[in-house]
């Protein structure tokens, strides 16, 4: 995908997030430091790194779930760095999230109809209008109409993630933060969910901040990629360039760690990395 020159929908500049350490005079732990990214409308920025790299902390900071100690976040022209709870509720129409584990993010005691209708009714949508929107949402994510009367436990992992995506899309957001949204799924289900996200983007123009540890996933869905290591961005650029021609040693290690479907090629690469 080519790098876009559109104006940014989301702009994060010189962001720093730190947490106090336990104990007396322990100082603080810096989770991310001086991180800057931009996401133009209708595009996908992939954020890739290993566990503990700081990639999920970036998403949490944008959503107001992590303490920002320096820098700023501008969304759709609005400064939201230290937005209060009331402002965050108003932002929820335009800024949504899909988490890694769809089951834990869905109330097991609520029907799918109640789960999907909740954000609409909370925003003042009438019951009749909400019901009509639910039918549209199920069609968008490829689930049958009889899904509304069922509970989350009655669905597979991939179907539950589709429900989570439908809930995120209920109020037609401008940006969705996808935090390891497919990492808990098997490969074939991953591919279907990724294609679904791309189809929704083509239909609605939604932008994604796609957080993952998987470079193959990043290449499939992203326009641009930033690679994060130890709380800092070590490489950025068009997705195809970063994945196929990495320049930073850390990115090269990530590429080399990605499995190859061809066992012969996989053995050759392993031998090159660890010569006898």
C-alpha positions in Angstrom: 0.0 0.0 0.0 1.4 3.5 -0.8 2.2 6.1 1.8 -0.6 8.6 1.9 -0.3 12.4 2.0 -3.7 13.0 3.6 -4.0 15.3 6.6 -3.7 13.3 9.9 -6.9 12.2 11.7 -4.7 11.2 14.6 -1.4 12.9 15.5 0.7 11.8 18.5 3.8 13.9 19.2 6.7 13.3 21.5 4.6 11.1 23.7 6.0 9.8 27.0 4.3 7.4 29.4 5.8 6.4 32.7 4.6 4.4 35.7 5.7 4.7 39.3 7.7 1.8 40.5 6.7 0.0 43.7 8.6 0.8 46.9 10.2 3.8 48.4 12.4 6.0 46.1 12.2 3.6 43.3 11.6 6.3 40.7 9.4 5.4 37.6 9.4 3.0 34.7 9.3 4.7 31.2 7.0 2.6 29.0 7.3 4.8 25.9 9.5 7.8 25.3 9.4 10.6 22.7 7.1 8.6 20.4 5.4 10.4 17.4 3.0 8.9 14.9 0.3 10.0 12.6 -2.7 8.2 11.1 -4.4 9.9 8.1 -8.1 9.4 7.6 -9.1 6.1 5.9 -5.6 4.5 6.3 -4.0 1.9 8.6 -0.8 2.5 10.6 0.7 -0.8 11.8 2.5 -0.7 15.2 4.7 -3.8 15.6 7.0 -5.1 18.3 7.5 -7.8 20.8 5.7 -8.2 24.1 6.8 -5.4 26.4 8.0 -3.2 23.6 5.5 -0.4 24.4 3.2 -0.9 21.4 0.1 -1.6 23.4 0.9 1.3 25.8 0.7 3.6 22.8 -2.8 2.5 22.1 -3.8 2.7 25.7 -2.4 6.3 25.9 -4.4 7.3 22.9 -7.6 5.8 24.5 -6.9 7.6 27.8 -6.0 4.4 29.6 -2.3 5.1 30.3 -0.8 8.2 32.0 0.8 10.6 29.6 3.6 12.6 31.3 4.8 14.5 28.2 3.8 15.2 24.7 0.3 15.3 23.2 -2.5 13.5 21.3 -4.6 15.4 18.7 -7.6 13.5 17.3 -9.7 15.0 14.5 -8.3 18.4 15.2 -9.0 18.2 19.0 -6.4 18.1 21.7 -7.3 15.0 23.8 -4.1 14.4 25.7 -5.7 14.9 29.2 -9.3 14.7 28.2 -11.7 14.1 31.1 -14.3 11.3 31.4 -17.1 13.4 29.9 -15.0 14.3 26.9 -13.9 10.7 26.5 -17.5 9.5 26.4 -18.2 12.0 23.7 -15.2 10.8 21.8 -16.4 7.2 21.8 -18.6 7.8 18.8 -15.4 8.5 16.7 -12.7 6.6 18.6 -13.2 2.9 19.3 -11.1 -0.2 20.2 -11.0 -3.9 19.5 -9.1 -5.9 22.0 -7.2 -9.2 21.7 -9.6 -11.5 23.5 -13.1 -11.2 22.2 -14.6 -13.4 24.9 -13.4 -11.3 27.8 -14.5 -8.1 26.1 -18.1 -9.4 25.7 -20.4 -9.7 28.7 -21.2 -13.4 28.9 -24.6 -12.7 30.4 -25.8 -10.4 27.7 -27.3 -11.4 24.3 -25.6 -10.2 21.2 -28.5 -7.8 20.6 -28.0 -6.2 24.1 -24.2 -6.0 23.5 -24.5 -4.3 20.1 -27.4 -2.1 21.1 -25.8 -0.8 24.3 -23.5 1.9 22.8 -26.4 3.0 20.5 -29.0 3.3 23.2 -26.5 5.0 25.5 -26.0 7.7 22.8 -29.7 8.3 22.6 -30.6 6.2 19.6 -34.2 4.9 19.7 -34.8 1.2 20.2 -36.3 0.9 16.7 -33.4 2.7 15.1 -30.9 0.7 17.1 -32.6 -2.6 16.0 -32.3 -1.5 12.3 -28.6 -0.6 12.9 -28.0 -4.1 14.4 -29.3 -5.8 11.3 -26.9 -3.7 9.2 -24.0 -4.5 11.6 -24.5 -8.3 11.4 -24.6 -8.0 7.6 -21.4 -6.0 7.6 -19.5 -8.6 9.7 -21.1 -11.6 8.0 -23.1 -13.1 10.8 -26.7 -14.4 10.5 -29.7 -12.4 11.8 -30.5 -15.1 14.4 -27.2 -14.2 16.2 -28.9 -11.4 18.1 -30.8 -13.8 20.4 -27.7 -15.8 21.3 -25.0 -15.5 24.0 -21.3 -15.0 23.3 -20.4 -18.6 24.5 -22.4 -19.9 21.6 -19.9 -18.6 19.0 -16.5 -19.5 17.9 -13.5 -17.3 18.6 -13.6 -15.9 15.1 -17.3 -15.2 15.3 -16.8 -13.5 18.7 -14.2 -11.2 17.2 -16.6 -10.3 14.5 -19.1 -9.4 17.2 -16.5 -7.2 18.9 -15.8 -5.5 15.5 -19.5 -5.0 15.0 -19.8 -3.3 18.4 -16.8 -1.1 17.7 -18.4 -0.1 14.3 -21.9 0.5 15.8 -21.6 4.3 15.9 -19.5 4.6 12.7 -16.2 5.6 14.2 -13.4 7.5 12.4 -10.6 5.5 14.0 -10.4 2.0 15.6 -7.5 0.9 17.7 -7.0 -2.8 17.1 -4.8 -4.1 19.9 -3.6 -7.6 18.9 -7.1 -8.1 17.4 -6.3 -11.3 15.6 -3.4 -12.8 17.6 -5.7 -15.2 19.6 -7.2 -16.7 16.4 -5.9 -19.5 14.2 -4.3 -18.6 10.9 -7.3 -19.3 8.6 -9.6 -17.3 11.0 -7.0 -14.5 11.2 -7.1 -14.2 7.4 -10.9 -13.9 7.3 -11.0 -11.3 10.1 -8.3 -9.3 8.4 -10.1 -9.3 5.1 -13.2 -8.3 7.0 -11.4 -5.3 8.5 -10.1 -4.3 5.1 -13.6 -4.6 3.5 -15.1 -2.4 6.3 -12.4 0.2 5.7 -13.1 0.2 2.0 -16.9 0.6 2.7 -16.7 3.2 5.5 -13.4 5.0 5.3 -12.5 4.1 8.9 -8.9 4.4 9.9 -7.0 1.8 12.0 -4.2 1.9 14.4 -3.2 -1.8 14.2 -1.1 -3.0 17.0 0.5 -6.5 16.6 3.7 -8.6 17.1 3.2 -10.2 13.7 5.0 -8.7 10.7 3.0 -10.8 8.2 -0.3 -9.3 9.6 1.2 -5.8 9.4 2.1 -6.3 5.7 -1.4 -7.5 4.9 -3.3 -4.6 6.4 -1.1 -1.6 6.8 -0.3 1.4 4.7 2.6 2.5 6.9 4.4 0.7 9.8 6.3 1.8 12.8 8.5 -0.7 14.6 8.7 -0.3 18.4 11.5 -1.6 20.7 12.0 -0.7 24.4 9.5 2.2 24.2 10.9 3.9 21.2 10.3 3.8 17.4 13.3 2.2 15.7 12.0 2.1 12.1 9.1 3.5 10.1 8.0 3.6 6.5 5.7 2.0 3.9 4.6 -1.5 5.0 6.1 -3.3 2.1 9.5 -1.6 2.5 9.8 -2.2 6.2 8.8 -5.9 6.0 10.9 -6.8 2.9 13.9 -4.4 3.3 14.3 -3.7 7.0 17.2 -1.4 7.9 17.2 -1.6 11.7 18.8 -4.7 13.3 15.8 -5.2 15.6 13.4 -5.2 12.6 15.6 -7.6 10.8 15.4 -10.0 13.8 11.6 -9.7 13.8 11.6 -10.6 10.1 13.9 -13.5 10.6 11.8 -14.8 13.4 8.6 -14.9 11.3 7.8 -18.5 10.2 8.0 -19.4 6.5 5.4 -21.8 5.1 8.0 -23.6 3.0 9.9 -26.0 5.3 12.9 -26.1 3.0 13.2 -22.3 3.0 12.7 -22.2 6.8 15.5 -24.7 7.3 17.8 -22.7 5.0 17.1 -19.5 6.9 17.6 -21.2 10.3 20.9 -22.6 9.1 22.0 -19.1 7.9 21.2 -17.6 11.3 22.9 -20.5 13.2 25.7 -21.9 11.1 27.3 -25.1 12.3 
